[in-house]
Amino acid sequence: KQEVTQIPAALSVPEGENLVLNCSFTDSAIYNLQWFRQDPGKGLTSLLLIQSSQREQTSGRLNASLDKSSGRSTLYIAASQPGDSATYLCAVEPGYQKVTFGTGTKLQVIP
Amino acid sequence: EAQVTQNPRYLITVTGKKLTVTCSQNMNHEYMSWYRQDPGLGLRQIYYSMNVEVTDKGDVPEGYKVSRKEKRNFPLILESPSPNQTSLYFCASSFPLAKANEQFFGPGTRLTVL
């Protein structure tokens, strides 16, 4: 059974700092990995999706990498801003089937 | 506007009273799924559907039913709700052949079962 772990569970950083969020998964047979952000009381917003054949994806200040062989993905946020404060979730998909989410990293960026 | 909608957004009910949470998407997506989110447990998949009339169980299907009679709708049915089904529920949809099945989520339905 696929298990997805996100460490740390919570992170507090000063504004402007670069930071890395981690996601690890136990079964490397995945189709894609997706990073989301969730604001309190809100739904999930897709940030980046990495297909299994890809190594990384970039969008603005965000960069996500994927290492299937080691079962790891990282989300890099450059020059963090208070508006980046949210919970970040990663999810892995083995195919058009079940999706497994991590429990998330709650990020607080302090002005 | 492309979106996934859920109704109701908030619901308080009592044990045993059947309820349905609706989910609709306007993106002609084939794949739809339901999740519940609980503190400390994260999001867990309840049911998913690959297309019309094709549904399958996720990780926590007990106590739930779904149907997919139309491509755009995927209602979640609780035949006899119990307090342990108090949770935040999300519906999601995606089109597997486009952007590697990137999922789009609805705004969530907060359900309380007394």
Interface residues (C-beta under 8 A of the other chain):
Chain A: Y31 N32 Q34 F36 G41 K42 G43 L44 T45 S46 L49 Q51 L89 A91 E93 Y96 Q97 K98 V99 T100 F101 G102 T103 G104
Chain B: Y31 S33 Y35 G40 L41 G42 L43 R44 Q45 Y48 M50 D56 G58 D59 F90 A92 P96 K99 A100 N101 E102 Q103 F104 F105 G106 P107 G108
